[in-house]
Amino acid sequence: MGGAARRHDPSETGKSAASARRQRATAREHHHHPALVIWEMTQACERACLRRRGCLGTKHHPDELTTSEGEALLDAIAGMGTAEIRLCGGDPALRHDLSGLVAHARGAKLSVTLVAAGTSTMTERRLSELRAAGLSRVSVPIHGFNADAHDAFWGCEGSFAETLRLLGDADAAGLETAVETIVHAGNERHLQTMSYLVAELGASSWTLMFEPDTQLSPAGAEVVWETLLALEDRGRVAIGALGAPALARMRLEQGRAPREPSSGARAAGIWSEARAPGAGCGLMFVSHIGELTPSPWLPLSAGNVRHDDLGAVYREHTLFTELRDPESLEGKCGVCEFRTVCGGSRARAWHATGSTRASDPLCAHEPAPRRR
């Protein structure tokens, strides 16, 4: 498992110090506002895919946020200091006000990524209109290394072909493109092949998502983390991950990130870089009816945008503050030397045990105190 750890280069001392300062700033910001807000604009979609939980077809939920409520939400997101928003669905193109909301977001100085479905509503003309409105990027889901694998995962024949068509139309419209992939038992051994596909498609980035109900084993997950770090080194495409806080631990173990010079933490044997972004810690999710939750995979409501202040919920609600507090962790996560860096997936812990404080069931790391 894995290659040799990187050796420290004295010439990188200045870079390491600057990186540590950035990490401390990031840690402070994660307590004040999320780096990213994901807004599920609608659950409506013309495709009846097996993965679309709660799909209403092309019908919109009667309590879906209105245009004016959406504009107020975008203003609140920008107002609390967040710079990036992801608009997703369902199929956001089924909202008649999509271009107007994108323009409103850009007017509020937000960087906008649209998670687009390969549907008949998302045409090159529509994409050109969105680019003119200020859309920054289009991200498309690709969950298999070929058409058969992707379509089988979605349970929706023709989805892969439509996704490639959408990527071509987005490129023709002059939009930056990205790919996101749910890692599952059917593609875990094909991530290297998929990285070649993503690069050939011209995507600027590739985000891999690890849902709470992933069928990976702890040992299998460690292999996946190693694969991602190796792909990261090759630099064919920028790689990000959601639901994989253990990557932060692995980067430190392999000397890929500087250690913050904290004598107290060092004496206690605790790594003390900024916490990996995750549910309630640098991330916030807004549902199609305005519910405020820590992430798409941790559906515990802390309020609703219709009557709660977005920033106050993120900074002060017990659900969010506990998710950011490493001292609230229990089990082996609670005694782990990487608890202030990784913290485990709180969504996975909740799905497995009903507690957001429990150990991440996908983690194979044995903390030093337990080894002793």
ZATIGU-696068 format. One record per residue (C-alpha): residue in three letters; residue number from 1; x, y, z. Coordinates in steps of 0.5 Angstrom, whole numbers. Layout:
residues N
<rec r="ALA" k="NUM" px="X" py="Y" pz="Z"/>
...
***
This chain:
residues 372
<rec r="MET" k="1" px="0" py="0" pz="0"/>
<rec r="GLY" k="2" px="3" py="7" pz="-2"/>
<rec r="GLY" k="3" px="10" py="9" pz="-4"/>
<rec r="ALA" k="4" px="15" py="12" pz="0"/>
<rec r="ALA" k="5" px="14" py="18" pz="4"/>
<rec r="ARG" k="6" px="16" py="25" pz="1"/>
<rec r="ARG" k="7" px="23" py="28" pz="5"/>
<rec r="HIS" k="8" px="23" py="35" pz="7"/>
<rec r="ASP" k="9" px="26" py="40" pz="2"/>
<rec r="PRO" k="10" px="29" py="46" pz="6"/>
<rec r="SER" k="11" px="28" py="50" pz="0"/>
<rec r="GLU" k="12" px="21" py="49" pz="2"/>
<rec r="THR" k="13" px="21" py="52" pz="9"/>
<rec r="GLY" k="14" px="18" py="59" pz="6"/>
<rec r="LYS" k="15" px="13" py="56" pz="2"/>
<rec r="SER" k="16" px="11" py="51" pz="8"/>
<rec r="ALA" k="17" px="10" py="57" pz="13"/>
<rec r="ALA" k="18" px="6" py="61" pz="8"/>
<rec r="SER" k="19" px="2" py="55" pz="7"/>
<rec r="ALA" k="20" px="1" py="54" pz="15"/>
<rec r="ARG" k="21" px="-2" py="61" pz="15"/>
<rec r="ARG" k="22" px="-7" py="60" pz="10"/>
<rec r="GLN" k="23" px="-9" py="54" pz="13"/>
<rec r="ARG" k="24" px="-10" py="57" pz="20"/>
<rec r="ALA" k="25" px="-14" py="63" pz="16"/>
<rec r="THR" k="26" px="-18" py="57" pz="13"/>
<rec r="ALA" k="27" px="-20" py="54" pz="20"/>
<rec r="ARG" k="28" px="-22" py="61" pz="22"/>
<rec r="GLU" k="29" px="-26" py="62" pz="16"/>
<rec r="HIS" k="30" px="-29" py="55" pz="17"/>
<rec r="HIS" k="31" px="-32" py="57" pz="24"/>
<rec r="HIS" k="32" px="-35" py="64" pz="21"/>
<rec r="HIS" k="33" px="-38" py="62" pz="14"/>
<rec r="PRO" k="34" px="-38" py="56" pz="9"/>
<rec r="ALA" k="35" px="-33" py="56" pz="4"/>
<rec r="LEU" k="36" px="-38" py="53" pz="-1"/>
<rec r="VAL" k="37" px="-46" py="53" pz="-1"/>
<rec r="ILE" k="38" px="-50" py="47" pz="-5"/>
<rec r="TRP" k="39" px="-57" py="49" pz="-7"/>
<rec r="GLU" k="40" px="-61" py="44" pz="-9"/>
<rec r="MET" k="41" px="-66" py="48" pz="-14"/>
<rec r="THR" k="42" px="-71" py="43" pz="-15"/>
<rec r="GLN" k="43" px="-72" py="36" pz="-15"/>
<rec r="ALA" k="44" px="-76" py="36" pz="-22"/>
<rec r="CYS" k="45" px="-72" py="32" pz="-28"/>
<rec r="GLU" k="46" px="-75" py="29" pz="-34"/>
<rec r="ARG" k="47" px="-70" py="23" pz="-33"/>
<rec r="ALA" k="48" px="-73" py="17" pz="-28"/>
<rec r="CYS" k="49" px="-67" py="15" pz="-26"/>
<rec r="LEU" k="50" px="-66" py="10" pz="-20"/>
<rec r="ARG" k="51" px="-61" py="14" pz="-17"/>
<rec r="ARG" k="52" px="-66" py="20" pz="-16"/>
<rec r="ARG" k="53" px="-69" py="19" pz="-9"/>
<rec r="GLY" k="54" px="-76" py="23" pz="-9"/>
<rec r="CYS" k="55" px="-76" py="25" pz="-16"/>
<rec r="LEU" k="56" px="-83" py="28" pz="-18"/>
<rec r="GLY" k="57" px="-81" py="27" pz="-25"/>
<rec r="THR" k="58" px="-82" py="34" pz="-29"/>
<rec r="LYS" k="59" px="-87" py="37" pz="-23"/>
<rec r="HIS" k="60" px="-84" py="42" pz="-18"/>
<rec r="HIS" k="61" px="-85" py="41" pz="-11"/>
<rec r="PRO" k="62" px="-91" py="46" pz="-9"/>
<rec r="ASP" k="63" px="-86" py="49" pz="-3"/>
<rec r="GLU" k="64" px="-80" py="50" pz="-8"/>
<rec r="LEU" k="65" px="-76" py="56" pz="-6"/>
<rec r="THR" k="66" px="-79" py="62" pz="-11"/>
<rec r="THR" k="67" px="-75" py="67" pz="-15"/>
<rec r="SER" k="68" px="-75" py="72" pz="-10"/>
<rec r="GLU" k="69" px="-74" py="67" pz="-4"/>
<rec r="GLY" k="70" px="-68" py="65" pz="-9"/>
<rec r="GLU" k="71" px="-65" py="72" pz="-10"/>
<rec r="ALA" k="72" px="-66" py="73" pz="-2"/>
<rec r="LEU" k="73" px="-62" py="66" pz="-1"/>
<rec r="LEU" k="74" px="-56" py="68" pz="-6"/>
<rec r="ASP" k="75" px="-56" py="75" pz="-2"/>
<rec r="ALA" k="76" px="-55" py="72" pz="5"/>
<rec r="ILE" k="77" px="-50" py="67" pz="2"/>
<rec r="ALA" k="78" px="-46" py="73" pz="-1"/>
<rec r="GLY" k="79" px="-47" py="77" pz="6"/>
<rec r="MET" k="80" px="-44" py="72" pz="10"/>
<rec r="GLY" k="81" px="-37" py="71" pz="6"/>
<rec r="THR" k="82" px="-38" py="65" pz="2"/>
<rec r="ALA" k="83" px="-35" py="66" pz="-5"/>
<rec r="GLU" k="84" px="-38" py="60" pz="-8"/>
<rec r="ILE" k="85" px="-44" py="56" pz="-10"/>
<rec r="ARG" k="86" px="-46" py="50" pz="-13"/>
<rec r="LEU" k="87" px="-53" py="50" pz="-16"/>
<rec r="CYS" k="88" px="-56" py="43" pz="-17"/>
<rec r="GLY" k="89" px="-62" py="39" pz="-18"/>
<rec r="GLY" k="90" px="-66" py="35" pz="-21"/>
<rec r="ASP" k="91" px="-65" py="38" pz="-27"/>
<rec r="PRO" k="92" px="-64" py="46" pz="-25"/>
<rec r="ALA" k="93" px="-66" py="47" pz="-33"/>
<rec r="LEU" k="94" px="-73" py="46" pz="-31"/>
<rec r="ARG" k="95" px="-73" py="52" pz="-27"/>
<rec r="HIS" k="96" px="-75" py="58" pz="-32"/>
<rec r="ASP" k="97" px="-72" py="63" pz="-27"/>
<rec r="LEU" k="98" px="-65" py="59" pz="-28"/>
<rec r="SER" k="99" px="-61" py="65" pz="-32"/>
<rec r="GLY" k="100" px="-64" py="70" pz="-28"/>
<rec r="LEU" k="101" px="-62" py="67" pz="-21"/>
<rec r="VAL" k="102" px="-55" py="66" pz="-24"/>
<rec r="ALA" k="103" px="-54" py="73" pz="-26"/>
<rec r="HIS" k="104" px="-57" py="75" pz="-19"/>
<rec r="ALA" k="105" px="-51" py="71" pz="-16"/>
<rec r="ARG" k="106" px="-46" py="74" pz="-20"/>
<rec r="GLY" k="107" px="-48" py="81" pz="-18"/>
<rec r="ALA" k="108" px="-47" py="79" pz="-11"/>
<rec r="LYS" k="109" px="-40" py="77" pz="-13"/>
<rec r="LEU" k="110" px="-41" py="69" pz="-12"/>
<rec r="SER" k="111" px="-37" py="64" pz="-17"/>
<rec r="VAL" k="112" px="-43" py="60" pz="-20"/>
<rec r="THR" k="113" px="-42" py="52" pz="-21"/>
<rec r="LEU" k="114" px="-48" py="49" pz="-25"/>
<rec r="VAL" k="115" px="-49" py="41" pz="-24"/>
<rec r="ALA" k="116" px="-52" py="40" pz="-30"/>
<rec r="ALA" k="117" px="-56" py="34" pz="-32"/>
<rec r="GLY" k="118" px="-56" py="31" pz="-39"/>
<rec r="THR" k="119" px="-63" py="33" pz="-41"/>
<rec r="SER" k="120" px="-67" py="36" pz="-47"/>
<rec r="THR" k="121" px="-68" py="42" pz="-43"/>
<rec r="MET" k="122" px="-60" py="43" pz="-42"/>
<rec r="THR" k="123" px="-58" py="45" pz="-50"/>
<rec r="GLU" k="124" px="-53" py="49" pz="-53"/>
<rec r="ARG" k="125" px="-57" py="55" pz="-53"/>
<rec r="ARG" k="126" px="-59" py="55" pz="-46"/>
<rec r="LEU" k="127" px="-52" py="54" pz="-44"/>
<rec r="SER" k="128" px="-50" py="60" pz="-48"/>
<rec r="GLU" k="129" px="-55" py="64" pz="-44"/>
<rec r="LEU" k="130" px="-53" py="62" pz="-38"/>
<rec r="ARG" k="131" px="-46" py="64" pz="-39"/>
<rec r="ALA" k="132" px="-48" py="71" pz="-41"/>
<rec r="ALA" k="133" px="-52" py="71" pz="-35"/>
<rec r="GLY" k="134" px="-45" py="70" pz="-31"/>
<rec r="LEU" k="135" px="-44" py="62" pz="-30"/>
<rec r="SER" k="136" px="-37" py="60" pz="-29"/>
<rec r="ARG" k="137" px="-37" py="53" pz="-29"/>
<rec r="VAL" k="138" px="-41" py="47" pz="-31"/>
<rec r="SER" k="139" px="-40" py="40" pz="-28"/>
<rec r="VAL" k="140" px="-43" py="34" pz="-30"/>
<rec r="PRO" k="141" px="-44" py="27" pz="-27"/>
<rec r="ILE" k="142" px="-40" py="21" pz="-30"/>
<rec r="HIS" k="143" px="-40" py="15" pz="-25"/>
<rec r="GLY" k="144" px="-37" py="9" pz="-30"/>
<rec r="PHE" k="145" px="-31" py="9" pz="-34"/>
<rec r="ASN" k="146" px="-36" py="7" pz="-40"/>
<rec r="ALA" k="147" px="-43" py="8" pz="-43"/>
<rec r="ASP" k="148" px="-45" py="1" pz="-40"/>
<rec r="ALA" k="149" px="-42" py="2" pz="-33"/>
<rec r="HIS" k="150" px="-45" py="9" pz="-32"/>
<rec r="ASP" k="151" px="-52" py="8" pz="-35"/>
<rec r="ALA" k="152" px="-52" py="1" pz="-31"/>
<rec r="PHE" k="153" px="-51" py="6" pz="-24"/>
<rec r="TRP" k="154" px="-56" py="11" pz="-26"/>
<rec r="GLY" k="155" px="-61" py="5" pz="-29"/>
<rec r="CYS" k="156" px="-62" py="10" pz="-34"/>
<rec r="GLU" k="157" px="-60" py="8" pz="-41"/>
<rec r="GLY" k="158" px="-57" py="13" pz="-46"/>
<rec r="SER" k="159" px="-55" py="18" pz="-40"/>
<rec r="PHE" k="160" px="-47" py="17" pz="-42"/>
<rec r="ALA" k="161" px="-49" py="19" pz="-49"/>
<rec r="GLU" k="162" px="-53" py="25" pz="-46"/>
<rec r="THR" k="163" px="-47" py="27" pz="-41"/>
<rec r="LEU" k="164" px="-42" py="27" pz="-47"/>
<rec r="ARG" k="165" px="-47" py="31" pz="-51"/>
<rec r="LEU" k="166" px="-48" py="36" pz="-46"/>
<rec r="LEU" k="167" px="-40" py="37" pz="-45"/>
<rec r="GLY" k="168" px="-39" py="38" pz="-52"/>
<rec r="ASP" k="169" px="-45" py="44" pz="-52"/>
<rec r="ALA" k="170" px="-42" py="47" pz="-46"/>
<rec r="ASP" k="171" px="-35" py="47" pz="-49"/>
<rec r="ALA" k="172" px="-38" py="50" pz="-55"/>
<rec r="ALA" k="173" px="-41" py="56" pz="-51"/>
<rec r="GLY" k="174" px="-35" py="57" pz="-48"/>
<rec r="LEU" k="175" px="-36" py="55" pz="-41"/>
<rec r="GLU" k="176" px="-31" py="51" pz="-36"/>
<rec r="THR" k="177" px="-33" py="44" pz="-35"/>
<rec r="ALA" k="178" px="-32" py="39" pz="-29"/>
<rec r="VAL" k="179" px="-33" py="32" pz="-28"/>
<rec r="GLU" k="180" px="-36" py="29" pz="-21"/>
<rec r="THR" k="181" px="-36" py="22" pz="-20"/>
<rec r="ILE" k="182" px="-39" py="18" pz="-14"/>
<rec r="VAL" k="183" px="-34" py="12" pz="-12"/>
<rec r="HIS" k="184" px="-38" py="6" pz="-11"/>
<rec r="ALA" k="185" px="-36" py="-2" pz="-11"/>
<rec r="GLY" k="186" px="-37" py="-2" pz="-19"/>
<rec r="ASN" k="187" px="-32" py="4" pz="-21"/>
<rec r="GLU" k="188" px="-27" py="3" pz="-15"/>
<rec r="ARG" k="189" px="-22" py="-1" pz="-19"/>
<rec r="HIS" k="190" px="-23" py="4" pz="-25"/>
<rec r="LEU" k="191" px="-21" py="10" pz="-22"/>
<rec r="GLN" k="192" px="-14" py="11" pz="-26"/>
<rec r="THR" k="193" px="-18" py="9" pz="-33"/>
<rec r="MET" k="194" px="-23" py="14" pz="-31"/>
<rec r="SER" k="195" px="-18" py="20" pz="-30"/>
<rec r="TYR" k="196" px="-16" py="19" pz="-37"/>
<rec r="LEU" k="197" px="-23" py="20" pz="-39"/>
<rec r="VAL" k="198" px="-24" py="26" pz="-35"/>
<rec r="ALA" k="199" px="-17" py="29" pz="-38"/>
<rec r="GLU" k="200" px="-19" py="27" pz="-45"/>
<rec r="LEU" k="201" px="-26" py="30" pz="-44"/>
<rec r="GLY" k="202" px="-22" py="37" pz="-43"/>
<rec r="ALA" k="203" px="-25" py="38" pz="-36"/>
<rec r="SER" k="204" px="-21" py="43" pz="-31"/>
<rec r="SER" k="205" px="-23" py="39" pz="-25"/>
<rec r="TRP" k="206" px="-25" py="32" pz="-22"/>
<rec r="THR" k="207" px="-29" py="31" pz="-16"/>
<rec r="LEU" k="208" px="-30" py="25" pz="-13"/>
<rec r="MET" k="209" px="-36" py="24" pz="-8"/>
<rec r="PHE" k="210" px="-36" py="18" pz="-2"/>
<rec r="GLU" k="211" px="-43" py="17" pz="0"/>
<rec r="PRO" k="212" px="-45" py="15" pz="7"/>
<rec r="ASP" k="213" px="-48" py="8" pz="4"/>
<rec r="THR" k="214" px="-42" py="7" pz="0"/>
<rec r="GLN" k="215" px="-40" py="-1" pz="-1"/>
<rec r="LEU" k="216" px="-33" py="0" pz="0"/>
<rec r="SER" k="217" px="-29" py="-3" pz="6"/>
<rec r="PRO" k="218" px="-24" py="0" pz="10"/>
<rec r="ALA" k="219" px="-18" py="-3" pz="7"/>
<rec r="GLY" k="220" px="-21" py="-2" pz="0"/>
<rec r="ALA" k="221" px="-22" py="5" pz="2"/>
<rec r="GLU" k="222" px="-15" py="6" pz="4"/>
<rec r="VAL" k="223" px="-13" py="3" pz="-3"/>
<rec r="VAL" k="224" px="-18" py="8" pz="-6"/>
<rec r="TRP" k="225" px="-14" py="14" pz="-2"/>
<rec r="GLU" k="226" px="-8" py="12" pz="-4"/>
<rec r="THR" k="227" px="-10" py="12" pz="-12"/>
<rec r="LEU" k="228" px="-13" py="19" pz="-11"/>
<rec r="LEU" k="229" px="-6" py="21" pz="-8"/>
<rec r="ALA" k="230" px="-2" py="18" pz="-14"/>
<rec r="LEU" k="231" px="-7" py="21" pz="-19"/>
<rec r="GLU" k="232" px="-6" py="28" pz="-16"/>
<rec r="ASP" k="233" px="1" py="27" pz="-16"/>
<rec r="ARG" k="234" px="1" py="26" pz="-24"/>
<rec r="GLY" k="235" px="-3" py="32" pz="-25"/>
<rec r="ARG" k="236" px="-7" py="30" pz="-31"/>
<rec r="VAL" k="237" px="-13" py="34" pz="-28"/>
<rec r="ALA" k="238" px="-14" py="37" pz="-21"/>
<rec r="ILE" k="239" px="-18" py="33" pz="-16"/>
<rec r="GLY" k="240" px="-22" py="34" pz="-10"/>
<rec r="ALA" k="241" px="-26" py="30" pz="-6"/>
<rec r="LEU" k="242" px="-32" py="30" pz="-2"/>
<rec r="GLY" k="243" px="-34" py="25" pz="4"/>
<rec r="ALA" k="244" px="-26" py="23" pz="4"/>
<rec r="PRO" k="245" px="-23" py="27" pz="10"/>
<rec r="ALA" k="246" px="-18" py="21" pz="11"/>
<rec r="LEU" k="247" px="-14" py="24" pz="5"/>
<rec r="ALA" k="248" px="-12" py="30" pz="10"/>
<rec r="ARG" k="249" px="-9" py="25" pz="14"/>
<rec r="MET" k="250" px="-6" py="21" pz="9"/>
<rec r="ARG" k="251" px="-3" py="27" pz="6"/>
<rec r="LEU" k="252" px="0" py="29" pz="13"/>
<rec r="GLU" k="253" px="3" py="22" pz="14"/>
<rec r="GLN" k="254" px="6" py="22" pz="7"/>
<rec r="GLY" k="255" px="9" py="29" pz="8"/>
<rec r="ARG" k="256" px="5" py="32" pz="3"/>
<rec r="ALA" k="257" px="3" py="38" pz="8"/>
<rec r="PRO" k="258" px="6" py="42" pz="13"/>
<rec r="ARG" k="259" px="5" py="41" pz="20"/>
<rec r="GLU" k="260" px="3" py="48" pz="24"/>
<rec r="PRO" k="261" px="8" py="49" pz="29"/>
<rec r="SER" k="262" px="4" py="49" pz="35"/>
<rec r="SER" k="263" px="9" py="46" pz="41"/>
<rec r="GLY" k="264" px="2" py="44" pz="45"/>
<rec r="ALA" k="265" px="-1" py="40" pz="40"/>
<rec r="ARG" k="266" px="6" py="37" pz="38"/>
<rec r="ALA" k="267" px="7" py="35" pz="46"/>
<rec r="ALA" k="268" px="0" py="32" pz="46"/>
<rec r="GLY" k="269" px="2" py="28" pz="39"/>
<rec r="ILE" k="270" px="-4" py="32" pz="36"/>
<rec r="TRP" k="271" px="-3" py="34" pz="28"/>
<rec r="SER" k="272" px="-6" py="41" pz="28"/>
<rec r="GLU" k="273" px="-7" py="43" pz="21"/>
<rec r="ALA" k="274" px="-14" py="46" pz="18"/>
<rec r="ARG" k="275" px="-20" py="41" pz="19"/>
<rec r="ALA" k="276" px="-21" py="38" pz="12"/>
<rec r="PRO" k="277" px="-28" py="41" pz="9"/>
<rec r="GLY" k="278" px="-34" py="37" pz="11"/>
<rec r="ALA" k="279" px="-41" py="37" pz="13"/>
<rec r="GLY" k="280" px="-42" py="43" pz="17"/>
<rec r="CYS" k="281" px="-35" py="45" pz="17"/>
<rec r="GLY" k="282" px="-34" py="49" pz="11"/>
<rec r="LEU" k="283" px="-40" py="46" pz="7"/>
<rec r="MET" k="284" px="-47" py="48" pz="8"/>
<rec r="PHE" k="285" px="-53" py="45" pz="4"/>
<rec r="VAL" k="286" px="-60" py="48" pz="2"/>
<rec r="SER" k="287" px="-66" py="44" pz="0"/>
<rec r="HIS" k="288" px="-71" py="45" pz="-5"/>
<rec r="ILE" k="289" px="-76" py="47" pz="0"/>
<rec r="GLY" k="290" px="-70" py="52" pz="4"/>
<rec r="GLU" k="291" px="-68" py="47" pz="9"/>
<rec r="LEU" k="292" px="-61" py="48" pz="12"/>
<rec r="THR" k="293" px="-57" py="42" pz="13"/>
<rec r="PRO" k="294" px="-50" py="41" pz="14"/>
<rec r="SER" k="295" px="-49" py="37" pz="7"/>
<rec r="PRO" k="296" px="-53" py="33" pz="2"/>
<rec r="TRP" k="297" px="-51" py="27" pz="6"/>
<rec r="LEU" k="298" px="-53" py="29" pz="13"/>
<rec r="PRO" k="299" px="-61" py="31" pz="12"/>
<rec r="LEU" k="300" px="-61" py="34" pz="19"/>
<rec r="SER" k="301" px="-65" py="40" pz="19"/>
<rec r="ALA" k="302" px="-62" py="46" pz="23"/>
<rec r="GLY" k="303" px="-67" py="51" pz="20"/>
<rec r="ASN" k="304" px="-70" py="54" pz="14"/>
<rec r="VAL" k="305" px="-68" py="60" pz="10"/>
<rec r="ARG" k="306" px="-75" py="62" pz="10"/>
<rec r="HIS" k="307" px="-75" py="64" pz="17"/>
<rec r="ASP" k="308" px="-68" py="63" pz="20"/>
<rec r="ASP" k="309" px="-61" py="67" pz="19"/>
<rec r="LEU" k="310" px="-56" py="63" pz="14"/>
<rec r="GLY" k="311" px="-50" py="66" pz="18"/>
<rec r="ALA" k="312" px="-53" py="65" pz="25"/>
<rec r="VAL" k="313" px="-55" py="58" pz="23"/>
<rec r="TYR" k="314" px="-48" py="56" pz="21"/>
<rec r="ARG" k="315" px="-44" py="60" pz="26"/>
<rec r="GLU" k="316" px="-49" py="58" pz="32"/>
<rec r="HIS" k="317" px="-53" py="52" pz="32"/>
<rec r="THR" k="318" px="-51" py="47" pz="36"/>
<rec r="LEU" k="319" px="-51" py="42" pz="30"/>
<rec r="PHE" k="320" px="-46" py="46" pz="26"/>
<rec r="THR" k="321" px="-42" py="48" pz="32"/>
<rec r="GLU" k="322" px="-41" py="40" pz="34"/>
<rec r="LEU" k="323" px="-39" py="38" pz="28"/>
<rec r="ARG" k="324" px="-34" py="43" pz="28"/>
<rec r="ASP" k="325" px="-31" py="41" pz="35"/>
<rec r="PRO" k="326" px="-26" py="36" pz="35"/>
<rec r="GLU" k="327" px="-27" py="35" pz="42"/>
<rec r="SER" k="328" px="-34" py="32" pz="41"/>
<rec r="LEU" k="329" px="-32" py="26" pz="37"/>
<rec r="GLU" k="330" px="-33" py="19" pz="40"/>
<rec r="GLY" k="331" px="-30" py="12" pz="39"/>
<rec r="LYS" k="332" px="-23" py="12" pz="36"/>
<rec r="CYS" k="333" px="-24" py="19" pz="32"/>
<rec r="GLY" k="334" px="-25" py="22" pz="39"/>
<rec r="VAL" k="335" px="-18" py="20" pz="41"/>
<rec r="CYS" k="336" px="-14" py="20" pz="34"/>
<rec r="GLU" k="337" px="-8" py="24" pz="33"/>
<rec r="PHE" k="338" px="-11" py="27" pz="27"/>
<rec r="ARG" k="339" px="-18" py="29" pz="30"/>
<rec r="THR" k="340" px="-17" py="36" pz="29"/>
<rec r="VAL" k="341" px="-15" py="35" pz="21"/>
<rec r="CYS" k="342" px="-19" py="29" pz="19"/>
<rec r="GLY" k="343" px="-25" py="28" pz="24"/>
<rec r="GLY" k="344" px="-28" py="23" pz="20"/>
<rec r="SER" k="345" px="-34" py="23" pz="16"/>
<rec r="ARG" k="346" px="-40" py="25" pz="20"/>
<rec r="ALA" k="347" px="-45" py="24" pz="15"/>
<rec r="ARG" k="348" px="-42" py="16" pz="15"/>
<rec r="ALA" k="349" px="-42" py="16" pz="22"/>
<rec r="TRP" k="350" px="-49" py="18" pz="23"/>
<rec r="HIS" k="351" px="-52" py="14" pz="17"/>
<rec r="ALA" k="352" px="-48" py="8" pz="21"/>
<rec r="THR" k="353" px="-50" py="9" pz="28"/>
<rec r="GLY" k="354" px="-55" py="15" pz="29"/>
<rec r="SER" k="355" px="-50" py="19" pz="32"/>
<rec r="THR" k="356" px="-46" py="25" pz="29"/>
<rec r="ARG" k="357" px="-40" py="24" pz="34"/>
<rec r="ALA" k="358" px="-39" py="17" pz="33"/>
<rec r="SER" k="359" px="-33" py="14" pz="29"/>
<rec r="ASP" k="360" px="-33" py="14" pz="22"/>
<rec r="PRO" k="361" px="-34" py="6" pz="20"/>
<rec r="LEU" k="362" px="-30" py="7" pz="13"/>
<rec r="CYS" k="363" px="-23" py="9" pz="17"/>
<rec r="ALA" k="364" px="-18" py="4" pz="17"/>
<rec r="HIS" k="365" px="-13" py="8" pz="21"/>
<rec r="GLU" k="366" px="-12" py="6" pz="28"/>
<rec r="PRO" k="367" px="-10" py="12" pz="33"/>
<rec r="ALA" k="368" px="-4" py="12" pz="37"/>
<rec r="PRO" k="369" px="-7" py="12" pz="44"/>
<rec r="ARG" k="370" px="-11" py="5" pz="42"/>
<rec r="ARG" k="371" px="-4" py="2" pz="39"/>
<rec r="ARG" k="372" px="-1" py="4" pz="45"/>
***
